[in-house]
Amino acid sequence: MKYILLWLMILTGTLAQAQNTFKARIVDAEENEPLLGATVKISSTKGAVADLSGYVEIPNIDTDTIQVSVSFVGYHPFTQTYIFPLTDVQIIELVEGEELEEVIVTSTRSSRTIDDIPTRIEAISSEELEEKAIMKSSNIAMVLRESTGIQMQQTSASSANQSIRIQGLDGRYTQILKDGFPLFGGFSSGLSIMQIPPLDLRQVEVIKGSNSTLFGGGAIAGLINLVTYTPQEERKLRLMVDQTQALGTTLNGFYAERFNKFGLTFYASANRQEAYDPNNDDFSDIPRIRSLTLNPSFFYYPNEKSSLRLTLNGTVENRLGGDMEVINNDENGIHQFTEENESDRLSYQLTYQNQIDENRSLSIKNSLTYFEREITEPDFIFMGKQWSSFSEVAYNFGTSRSCWISGVNLYTDKFDENPFDSLERDYSYTTFGAFTQNTFDLSEKYAVETGLRFDYDLDYGFFALPRLSILRKINDSWSTRIGGGLGYKLPTIFTEDAENLTYQGILPISTSTEAERSIGGNLDINYQTLLGDEWTLSVNQLFFYTRLNDALVFRENNAGQFFYENADGPVTSQGIETNIKLGYRDFKLFANYALINTRLKYDNLNEQKPLTPKHNIGSVLMYEVEDKWRIGYEAYYTGTQFRSDRTQTDDYWMMGFMVMRKINKLSLYINFENFTDTRQHRLENFQVDTHFKPDFPEIWAPTDGRIINAGFIFEL
């Protein structure tokens, strides 16, 4: 009998030991606010992410002593040993800090820090975004232009429109998301970069290379996700006024606050820019702009585990560029040319999220976007409307070691043109998708992310898109990633070439045209360390390759009309990117280099892609005293390029200088952008043949020159 009792005691003790549960609430040490998304780990196999209240619960712990590690972006990591039994919920306070930053990204929907995700992701933090907003407060072009391997290509001398080129590939191969919604595809990609102001952005996430699993096949060159602020219990109210010597005025305002079960954010931006001609050739290098943007978001929290968000976006804009005398209402027989762009951009996004338990969640999304644009030139009008929608249901499940997300979505894109001539270029695409992705920790050193998407388009058929990424943590300082996947792009007339011609004389897409397809991969090596108490160093080396098959090529026929067809050979892009970040006390030095070799290998060619510099160098030196000073100096080098006629351009440098002083709630700043006044007009003979119908040269360097802007940001 005594042996039976002994056995029961041992069994009872074992069961009790196996039933330990760790409960904690993660809060900010100073404000005592919950830190949604904070990561809590006990081992490589057990962990959880803090919910809306900062609460985490990790059950089924089979030891009496555990070491708990907690991390959250912008905070010092926390590590402490706990011994069971623990009778209360443990309150863990995290302290804000300046150590090597951990960033939680949303693009992969895994709630992992950027260091723990096998997919290579670059995150631009709110602090960096504020610096870029000071340099360019009306749109996000500056935010993206100064990132390694990203080129902002101006596609129109009159409208100053720009497109994003990642690793040498045209802008149509980059997918732009806002809070995970694809709002800027097809016709609505026109002027998009120029119509997204930066002040309400909390973070910008960039994934280079194909990333088709979660968001579809359009991300051949890369994906950019613009993440906006969500309301917290502490009210956030910011007002910004910016004025340039180039006759531009921008007003920005942002408000966010949560009231128990309800929350609200509201963003408003107004831009008034007069036509500006720095080289006095009678043509505007910055068009006259009148724009207004309103973005309210409404939040409802039925309980601690679920939320509902409705976001409305509205932008109305008028751009008028061309002959300065016509713009100033002095048209005559010689001075007649202008290009006017009137556009309306309206959309809504609805998101429901439910955290069922610590390992399962459900999200439902729906968006509808309307974009209308009218381009008016002498004797020509291009006018069209686009309706696009996106719907998705996604389910997250698994454990902290093996995370799954699976879902289905529907994407529609319809373009209706009001034709000026006999050309009918309407289209309507409907694409169904199903996807699944798994992020799995093989061990503390290895993690694997696999994804598979199946898309079916009613016009172009079936696409299977696998993807694989592997993370290897060598030690606390060294890590490496390798990954790759497939992508595709449905053809439309909305390309950089067509934008440059304001869609004049462009034939519709032929029914025999096939979708573009890609395969690509990248390898990166990352090193980061703390050098004593005052120095930090991080180095990232990236190698990339993309092959684009059935590329859409722009042609001209004997009648002077333009059309698209699939190339008889590939377009390849390969190269390297090097990023170095060195910190010492209040100083930070950023340096980067990009080698981009994009080759056209069709029509018996093997030549470098026009208007794509092979070498780019950038550096930024920043001095920052928290809540007092921010002083920055930057220098960027762009190597030689080839024009379309195979002639070679000059290389050039650009430099900038910025100072900001914060006094309590008021921040005053002045920025000298491109103070060396580097302009294409000074690098070549920028000859415009006639004032009636000008023939602008290809744009390969800045045209607006030196811009000095100053202003203030007031936080209430």
QUIRA-V971038 format. One record per backbone hydrogen bond with DSSP energy under -0.5 kcal/mol. CO is the residue of the C=O (numbers start at 1). NH is the residue of the N-H. Records with the same first field share a line. If there is no record, write none. Layout:
# QUIRA-V971038
CO = NH + NH
This chain:
# QUIRA-V971038
1 = 5
2 = 6
3 = 7
4 = 8
5 = 9
6 = 10
7 = 11
8 = 12
9 = 13
10 = 14
11 = 15
12 = 16
13 = 17
14 = 18
15 = 19
16 = 19
17 = 20
20 = 61
21 = 23
22 = 58
23 = 90
24 = 56
25 = 27 + 92
26 = 35
27 = 94
28 = 32
33 = 28
34 = 36
35 = 38
38 = 50
39 = 71
40 = 48
41 = 69
46 = 42 + 43
48 = 40
50 = 37
51 = 54
54 = 26
55 = 51
56 = 24
57 = 59
58 = 22
60 = 62
61 = 20
64 = 84
66 = 68 + 82
68 = 80
69 = 41
70 = 78
71 = 39
72 = 75
74 = 97
78 = 70
80 = 68
82 = 66
85 = 87
90 = 25 + 92
91 = 93
92 = 27 + 94
94 = 29
95 = 76
101 = 103
103 = 105 + 114
106 = 109
112 = 105
113 = 116
114 = 117
122 = 206
123 = 125
124 = 204
125 = 129
126 = 130
127 = 131
128 = 132
129 = 133
130 = 134
131 = 135
132 = 136
140 = 144
141 = 145
142 = 146
144 = 147
147 = 150
149 = 167
151 = 153 + 165
152 = 154
153 = 163
156 = 160
161 = 155 + 156
163 = 153 + 165
164 = 166
165 = 151 + 167
166 = 169
169 = 166
170 = 173
171 = 174
173 = 175 + 220 + 221 + 222
174 = 176
175 = 177 + 224
176 = 183 + 184
177 = 226
178 = 181
181 = 178 + 183
185 = 188
186 = 189
187 = 190
189 = 192
191 = 195
192 = 195
193 = 140 + 196
195 = 197
196 = 140
198 = 201
200 = 229
203 = 227
204 = 124
205 = 225
206 = 122 + 208
207 = 223
211 = 215
212 = 216
216 = 219
217 = 488
218 = 220
219 = 211
221 = 209
222 = 175
223 = 207
224 = 177 + 226
225 = 205 + 227
226 = 179 + 228
227 = 202 + 203
232 = 258
233 = 235
236 = 256
237 = 716
238 = 254
239 = 714
240 = 252
241 = 712
242 = 250
243 = 710
244 = 247
247 = 274
248 = 244
249 = 272
250 = 242
251 = 270
252 = 240
253 = 268
254 = 238
255 = 266
256 = 236
257 = 264
258 = 260
259 = 262
261 = 301
262 = 259
263 = 299
264 = 257
265 = 297
266 = 255
267 = 295
268 = 253
269 = 293
270 = 251
271 = 291
272 = 249
273 = 289
276 = 285 + 286
277 = 280
282 = 324
286 = 276
288 = 320
289 = 273
290 = 318
291 = 271
292 = 316
293 = 269
294 = 314
295 = 267
296 = 312
297 = 265
298 = 310
299 = 263
300 = 302 + 308
303 = 306
304 = 52
305 = 355
306 = 303
307 = 353
308 = 300
309 = 351
310 = 298
311 = 349
312 = 296
313 = 347
314 = 294
315 = 345
316 = 292
317 = 343
318 = 290
319 = 341
320 = 288
321 = 339
322 = 284
323 = 327
324 = 328
325 = 330
326 = 329
334 = 336
335 = 332
337 = 323
339 = 321
340 = 342 + 376
341 = 319
342 = 374
343 = 317
344 = 372
345 = 315
346 = 370
347 = 313
348 = 368
349 = 311
350 = 366
351 = 309
352 = 364
353 = 307
354 = 356 + 362
357 = 360
360 = 356 + 357
361 = 396
362 = 354
363 = 394
364 = 352
365 = 392
366 = 350
367 = 390
368 = 348
369 = 388
370 = 346
371 = 386
372 = 344
373 = 384
374 = 342 + 376
375 = 382
376 = 340
377 = 380
380 = 377
382 = 375
383 = 418
384 = 373
385 = 416
386 = 371
387 = 414
388 = 369
389 = 412
390 = 367
391 = 410
392 = 365
393 = 408
394 = 363
395 = 406
396 = 361
397 = 404
401 = 441
402 = 399
403 = 439
404 = 397
405 = 437
406 = 395
407 = 435
408 = 393
409 = 433
410 = 391
411 = 431
412 = 389
413 = 429
414 = 387
415 = 427
416 = 385
417 = 419
423 = 425
427 = 415
429 = 413
430 = 458
431 = 411
432 = 456
433 = 409
434 = 454
435 = 407
436 = 452
437 = 405
438 = 440 + 450
439 = 403
440 = 442 + 448
445 = 473
446 = 442 + 443
447 = 471
448 = 440
449 = 469
450 = 438
451 = 467
452 = 436
453 = 465
454 = 434
455 = 463
456 = 432
457 = 461
461 = 457
463 = 455
465 = 453
466 = 486
467 = 451
468 = 484
469 = 449
470 = 482
471 = 447
472 = 474 + 480
477 = 528
478 = 474 + 475
479 = 526
480 = 472
481 = 524
482 = 470
483 = 522
484 = 468
485 = 520
487 = 518
489 = 516
493 = 495
495 = 499
496 = 500
497 = 501
498 = 503
499 = 502
501 = 504
503 = 506
505 = 507 + 562
510 = 513
516 = 489
517 = 549
518 = 487
519 = 547
520 = 485
521 = 545
522 = 483
523 = 543
524 = 481
525 = 541
526 = 479
527 = 539
529 = 531 + 537
530 = 532
531 = 534 + 535
534 = 585
535 = 531
536 = 583
537 = 529
538 = 581
539 = 527
540 = 579
541 = 525
542 = 577
543 = 523
544 = 575
545 = 521
546 = 573
547 = 519 + 549
548 = 571
549 = 517
551 = 553 + 567
553 = 565
555 = 563
557 = 560
561 = 557
562 = 507
563 = 555
565 = 553
570 = 601
571 = 548
572 = 599
573 = 546
574 = 597
575 = 544
576 = 595
577 = 542
578 = 593
579 = 540
580 = 591
581 = 538
582 = 589
583 = 536
584 = 587
586 = 624
587 = 584
588 = 622
589 = 582
590 = 620
591 = 580
592 = 618
593 = 578
594 = 596 + 616
595 = 576 + 597
596 = 598
597 = 574 + 599
598 = 609
599 = 572 + 601
600 = 607
602 = 605
607 = 600
609 = 612
614 = 596
615 = 639
616 = 594
617 = 637
618 = 592
619 = 635
620 = 590 + 622
621 = 633
622 = 588
623 = 631
624 = 626
625 = 628 + 629
628 = 662
629 = 625
630 = 660
631 = 623
632 = 658
633 = 621
634 = 656
635 = 619
636 = 654
637 = 617
638 = 652
640 = 614
641 = 649
642 = 611
643 = 646
647 = 643
652 = 638
654 = 636
655 = 675 + 676
656 = 634
657 = 672
658 = 632
659 = 670
660 = 630
661 = 663 + 668
662 = 664
663 = 666
665 = 715
666 = 663
667 = 713
668 = 661
669 = 711
670 = 659
671 = 673 + 709
672 = 657 + 675
673 = 707
674 = 677
677 = 679
679 = 682 + 683
680 = 683 + 684
684 = 686
685 = 687
686 = 688
687 = 689
691 = 336 + 337
694 = 696
698 = 700
702 = 680
707 = 673 + 709
708 = 245
709 = 671
710 = 243
711 = 669
712 = 241
713 = 667
714 = 239 + 716
